[in-house]
Amino acid sequence: MANQVRLLGLEGCYTGSALFISSLCDRMNGQLSSTVVPFVSGIGRREEAILAMPYIMPRVVPDQKAKFENDEFFRKLGRECEIKYTGFRDRSHEERVVRFQADLREGHAEIAFVATGTNLALQFSPSADKAPSKEYVDFEKEPGKVHLQARFILNGVCVRWKGWIDLQRLDGIGSVEFDEEKAKIEEQQMKEAMEQATRRQREFEERQQAHRDQMERRAEEEAEVGPSAFMRRHLHQPSPSASSSD
């Protein structure tokens, strides 16, 4: 059975604390993998809400280039090999030819590496609501063929897929290469997210410590005057709002 590969691969990624997770929410564009964080007692409701947020994995692995060069999966895809258009396999060949070109003009297509059985749902336009440029879908470079290029994240690594497909036979040659430019952008975004998460976690720990200090002071005060006197003092002590109204 052919391997179905998600373009936003998360293989090899790591999870962090709930605060690290929450800082990455704006960068993940809704493409997340999540699980529930267990309840932690002894903290306020706001902190409970933060810890209850889902775990989110980063989009890329820490050392993308090393993984691309050493992973057997990427080694196979990095060699030029036969590819085929796999969309609408239940239709006639003539209809598939028409639909293939229509898919390309819309900026997407399903392509399979024959040797490995790896299927990729490729997006040829950087924006889903725009038609692809000639840089990504080129019908003019060679008669009877279309030259294609797509950039995406595969198994946690930024890659660039390049290839060509015969417009009548619906097969051709393609390969995957490491996308160093995109990798640097993703790594910088991850670094910024981690720095923000560290800052937010430090603020959270400071609030926790302040809460613990307050509880310890109240416990010491109660121990000094006795429970009954402590309760009477706080029950009869006027509230700040009552004092201000007087």
Helices and strands as residue ranges (DSSP letters): E 3-4, H 18-23, G 25-27, H 45-51, H 64-70, H 72-78, E 81-85, H 93-106, E 108-113, E 118-123, E 137-138, E 145-154, E 157-166, E 171-178, H 180-225, H 227-236, H 240-245
